[in-house]
Amino acid sequence: MNAFERFANEARERSRSASDALKYACHNWAIHLSRAPHPWDDTLNHIFQAFWNNHIIPWLEMEWCSKGLRSCLVVLSEGQKFVKVCVSTI
């Protein structure tokens, strides 16, 4: 239990010390990607897959600590809507 508390405290501290630009990007990435031209080209598809495969957990940590679980679920739900249309394989 102590390890979890330490992890949670460290995550909160990282989210507090993050720049406003990073917080904005974490909260609004799905909105901006939804405005990208459809269908996505290979470059955007590759970038999104790299984000999803390598950075979704740190994103979840940052968003959860700064905006809460409900915000994470809303952003992921919005992302899921357009990913179904734009990304062939995840």
Biotite code that builds the C-alpha atoms (Angstrom):
import biotite.structure as struc

atoms = struc.array([
    struc.Atom([0.000, 0.000, 0.000], chain_id="A", res_id=1, res_name="MET", atom_name="CA", element="C"),
    struc.Atom([2.869, 2.383, 0.745], chain_id="A", res_id=2, res_name="ASN", atom_name="CA", element="C"),
    struc.Atom([4.258, 1.868, -2.746], chain_id="A", res_id=3, res_name="ALA", atom_name="CA", element="C"),
    struc.Atom([0.914, 2.827, -4.290], chain_id="A", res_id=4, res_name="PHE", atom_name="CA", element="C"),
    struc.Atom([0.621, 5.934, -2.127], chain_id="A", res_id=5, res_name="GLU", atom_name="CA", element="C"),
    struc.Atom([4.151, 6.960, -3.068], chain_id="A", res_id=6, res_name="ARG", atom_name="CA", element="C"),
    struc.Atom([3.375, 6.407, -6.773], chain_id="A", res_id=7, res_name="PHE", atom_name="CA", element="C"),
    struc.Atom([0.139, 8.440, -6.515], chain_id="A", res_id=8, res_name="ALA", atom_name="CA", element="C"),
    struc.Atom([1.904, 11.302, -4.714], chain_id="A", res_id=9, res_name="ASN", atom_name="CA", element="C"),
    struc.Atom([4.704, 11.353, -7.292], chain_id="A", res_id=10, res_name="GLU", atom_name="CA", element="C"),
    struc.Atom([2.164, 11.343, -10.145], chain_id="A", res_id=11, res_name="ALA", atom_name="CA", element="C"),
    struc.Atom([0.266, 14.253, -8.588], chain_id="A", res_id=12, res_name="ARG", atom_name="CA", element="C"),
    struc.Atom([3.489, 16.198, -8.184], chain_id="A", res_id=13, res_name="GLU", atom_name="CA", element="C"),
    struc.Atom([4.458, 15.576, -11.820], chain_id="A", res_id=14, res_name="ARG", atom_name="CA", element="C"),
    struc.Atom([1.060, 16.785, -12.991], chain_id="A", res_id=15, res_name="SER", atom_name="CA", element="C"),
    struc.Atom([1.283, 19.929, -10.815], chain_id="A", res_id=16, res_name="ARG", atom_name="CA", element="C"),
    struc.Atom([4.710, 20.789, -12.172], chain_id="A", res_id=17, res_name="SER", atom_name="CA", element="C"),
    struc.Atom([3.750, 20.200, -15.832], chain_id="A", res_id=18, res_name="ALA", atom_name="CA", element="C"),
    struc.Atom([3.587, 23.205, -18.109], chain_id="A", res_id=19, res_name="SER", atom_name="CA", element="C"),
    struc.Atom([0.255, 24.681, -19.129], chain_id="A", res_id=20, res_name="ASP", atom_name="CA", element="C"),
    struc.Atom([1.015, 23.676, -22.716], chain_id="A", res_id=21, res_name="ALA", atom_name="CA", element="C"),
    struc.Atom([1.469, 20.035, -21.709], chain_id="A", res_id=22, res_name="LEU", atom_name="CA", element="C"),
    struc.Atom([-1.747, 20.078, -19.688], chain_id="A", res_id=23, res_name="LYS", atom_name="CA", element="C"),
    struc.Atom([-3.592, 21.605, -22.654], chain_id="A", res_id=24, res_name="TYR", atom_name="CA", element="C"),
    struc.Atom([-2.167, 18.989, -25.030], chain_id="A", res_id=25, res_name="ALA", atom_name="CA", element="C"),
    struc.Atom([-3.091, 16.134, -22.704], chain_id="A", res_id=26, res_name="CYS", atom_name="CA", element="C"),
    struc.Atom([-6.650, 17.339, -22.362], chain_id="A", res_id=27, res_name="HIS", atom_name="CA", element="C"),
    struc.Atom([-7.305, 18.345, -25.982], chain_id="A", res_id=28, res_name="ASN", atom_name="CA", element="C"),
    struc.Atom([-5.446, 15.878, -28.220], chain_id="A", res_id=29, res_name="TRP", atom_name="CA", element="C"),
    struc.Atom([-8.600, 14.033, -29.240], chain_id="A", res_id=30, res_name="ALA", atom_name="CA", element="C"),
    struc.Atom([-10.350, 17.237, -30.285], chain_id="A", res_id=31, res_name="ILE", atom_name="CA", element="C"),
    struc.Atom([-7.429, 18.320, -32.453], chain_id="A", res_id=32, res_name="HIS", atom_name="CA", element="C"),
    struc.Atom([-7.034, 14.899, -34.068], chain_id="A", res_id=33, res_name="LEU", atom_name="CA", element="C"),
    struc.Atom([-10.749, 14.790, -34.837], chain_id="A", res_id=34, res_name="SER", atom_name="CA", element="C"),
    struc.Atom([-10.212, 17.882, -37.006], chain_id="A", res_id=35, res_name="ARG", atom_name="CA", element="C"),
    struc.Atom([-7.453, 16.242, -39.074], chain_id="A", res_id=36, res_name="ALA", atom_name="CA", element="C"),
    struc.Atom([-8.305, 15.409, -42.702], chain_id="A", res_id=37, res_name="PRO", atom_name="CA", element="C"),
    struc.Atom([-10.014, 12.054, -43.204], chain_id="A", res_id=38, res_name="HIS", atom_name="CA", element="C"),
    struc.Atom([-8.830, 9.508, -44.018], chain_id="A", res_id=39, res_name="PRO", atom_name="CA", element="C"),
    struc.Atom([-5.559, 9.877, -42.196], chain_id="A", res_id=40, res_name="TRP", atom_name="CA", element="C"),
    struc.Atom([-2.398, 9.571, -44.213], chain_id="A", res_id=41, res_name="ASP", atom_name="CA", element="C"),
    struc.Atom([0.241, 7.005, -43.275], chain_id="A", res_id=42, res_name="ASP", atom_name="CA", element="C"),
    struc.Atom([2.311, 9.559, -41.351], chain_id="A", res_id=43, res_name="THR", atom_name="CA", element="C"),
    struc.Atom([-0.514, 10.598, -39.020], chain_id="A", res_id=44, res_name="LEU", atom_name="CA", element="C"),
    struc.Atom([-1.585, 6.987, -38.626], chain_id="A", res_id=45, res_name="ASN", atom_name="CA", element="C"),
    struc.Atom([1.983, 6.036, -37.635], chain_id="A", res_id=46, res_name="HIS", atom_name="CA", element="C"),
    struc.Atom([2.294, 8.951, -35.171], chain_id="A", res_id=47, res_name="ILE", atom_name="CA", element="C"),
    struc.Atom([-1.021, 8.088, -33.524], chain_id="A", res_id=48, res_name="PHE", atom_name="CA", element="C"),
    struc.Atom([-0.132, 4.414, -33.210], chain_id="A", res_id=49, res_name="GLN", atom_name="CA", element="C"),
    struc.Atom([3.230, 5.335, -31.658], chain_id="A", res_id=50, res_name="ALA", atom_name="CA", element="C"),
    struc.Atom([1.432, 7.569, -29.146], chain_id="A", res_id=51, res_name="PHE", atom_name="CA", element="C"),
    struc.Atom([-1.124, 4.878, -28.348], chain_id="A", res_id=52, res_name="TRP", atom_name="CA", element="C"),
    struc.Atom([1.465, 2.111, -27.976], chain_id="A", res_id=53, res_name="ASN", atom_name="CA", element="C"),
    struc.Atom([4.124, 4.092, -26.101], chain_id="A", res_id=54, res_name="ASN", atom_name="CA", element="C"),
    struc.Atom([2.513, 7.033, -24.312], chain_id="A", res_id=55, res_name="HIS", atom_name="CA", element="C"),
    struc.Atom([-1.082, 6.235, -23.416], chain_id="A", res_id=56, res_name="ILE", atom_name="CA", element="C"),
    struc.Atom([-0.227, 5.256, -19.820], chain_id="A", res_id=57, res_name="ILE", atom_name="CA", element="C"),
    struc.Atom([1.727, 8.465, -19.057], chain_id="A", res_id=58, res_name="PRO", atom_name="CA", element="C"),
    struc.Atom([-1.119, 10.415, -20.707], chain_id="A", res_id=59, res_name="TRP", atom_name="CA", element="C"),
    struc.Atom([-3.660, 8.631, -18.534], chain_id="A", res_id=60, res_name="LEU", atom_name="CA", element="C"),
    struc.Atom([-1.611, 9.418, -15.425], chain_id="A", res_id=61, res_name="GLU", atom_name="CA", element="C"),
    struc.Atom([-1.302, 13.112, -16.319], chain_id="A", res_id=62, res_name="MET", atom_name="CA", element="C"),
    struc.Atom([-4.943, 13.545, -17.296], chain_id="A", res_id=63, res_name="GLU", atom_name="CA", element="C"),
    struc.Atom([-6.230, 11.648, -14.263], chain_id="A", res_id=64, res_name="TRP", atom_name="CA", element="C"),
    struc.Atom([-4.144, 13.699, -11.853], chain_id="A", res_id=65, res_name="CYS", atom_name="CA", element="C"),
    struc.Atom([-4.978, 17.035, -13.433], chain_id="A", res_id=66, res_name="SER", atom_name="CA", element="C"),
    struc.Atom([-8.616, 16.578, -14.480], chain_id="A", res_id=67, res_name="LYS", atom_name="CA", element="C"),
    struc.Atom([-9.850, 13.349, -12.886], chain_id="A", res_id=68, res_name="GLY", atom_name="CA", element="C"),
    struc.Atom([-11.039, 9.968, -14.096], chain_id="A", res_id=69, res_name="LEU", atom_name="CA", element="C"),
    struc.Atom([-14.222, 11.321, -15.675], chain_id="A", res_id=70, res_name="ARG", atom_name="CA", element="C"),
    struc.Atom([-12.152, 13.544, -17.964], chain_id="A", res_id=71, res_name="SER", atom_name="CA", element="C"),
    struc.Atom([-10.011, 10.567, -19.007], chain_id="A", res_id=72, res_name="CYS", atom_name="CA", element="C"),
    struc.Atom([-13.117, 8.620, -19.946], chain_id="A", res_id=73, res_name="LEU", atom_name="CA", element="C"),
    struc.Atom([-14.589, 11.539, -21.917], chain_id="A", res_id=74, res_name="VAL", atom_name="CA", element="C"),
    struc.Atom([-11.377, 12.129, -23.877], chain_id="A", res_id=75, res_name="VAL", atom_name="CA", element="C"),
    struc.Atom([-10.922, 8.415, -24.592], chain_id="A", res_id=76, res_name="LEU", atom_name="CA", element="C"),
    struc.Atom([-14.543, 8.136, -25.695], chain_id="A", res_id=77, res_name="SER", atom_name="CA", element="C"),
    struc.Atom([-14.135, 11.057, -28.101], chain_id="A", res_id=78, res_name="GLU", atom_name="CA", element="C"),
    struc.Atom([-10.889, 9.581, -29.379], chain_id="A", res_id=79, res_name="GLY", atom_name="CA", element="C"),
    struc.Atom([-12.509, 6.211, -29.915], chain_id="A", res_id=80, res_name="GLN", atom_name="CA", element="C"),
    struc.Atom([-15.199, 7.732, -32.139], chain_id="A", res_id=81, res_name="LYS", atom_name="CA", element="C"),
    struc.Atom([-12.846, 9.075, -34.753], chain_id="A", res_id=82, res_name="PHE", atom_name="CA", element="C"),
    struc.Atom([-10.186, 6.398, -34.427], chain_id="A", res_id=83, res_name="VAL", atom_name="CA", element="C"),
    struc.Atom([-12.724, 3.839, -35.623], chain_id="A", res_id=84, res_name="LYS", atom_name="CA", element="C"),
    struc.Atom([-13.036, 5.882, -38.801], chain_id="A", res_id=85, res_name="VAL", atom_name="CA", element="C"),
    struc.Atom([-9.443, 7.043, -39.273], chain_id="A", res_id=86, res_name="CYS", atom_name="CA", element="C"),
    struc.Atom([-7.106, 4.288, -38.116], chain_id="A", res_id=87, res_name="VAL", atom_name="CA", element="C"),
    struc.Atom([-7.036, 0.955, -39.855], chain_id="A", res_id=88, res_name="SER", atom_name="CA", element="C"),
    struc.Atom([-5.161, -1.074, -37.202], chain_id="A", res_id=89, res_name="THR", atom_name="CA", element="C"),
    struc.Atom([-4.307, -0.372, -33.591], chain_id="A", res_id=90, res_name="ILE", atom_name="CA", element="C"),
])
